[in-house]
């Protein structure tokens, strides 16, 4: 069972399978039965079977099982904190970004001889 994959080049299905297999390996290392963990996490026994098989599960089920295994603190490091940097707050006059905008087209640099002749 390979538990170390390069997530940057893996498909979402492959990443989900690796994460499920990791949950299963942790469950086994803690010597907890699928039935007991399913009950503790509030998920179905079939969800635990899907995890063991490396199949996809809902995000809610993933979080419930991870928390039941005592991995709640690890969920916080799954994504970086999106707090705005102080420099960005100054640039946006203290306002946090509420929506994204596309790339802005930059004007071509002007040079002599580019102006239109008005004569």
NORTA-V978974 format. One record per pair of residues at least 24 apart in sequence whose C-alpha atoms are under 6 Angstrom apart, sorted by the first residue. I is the first residue (numbers start at 1). J is the second residue. Records with the same first field share a line. If there is no record, write none. Layout:
I->J / J
//
This chain:
16->56
17->54 / 55
20->51 / 54
21->54
24->52
41->65 / 68
//
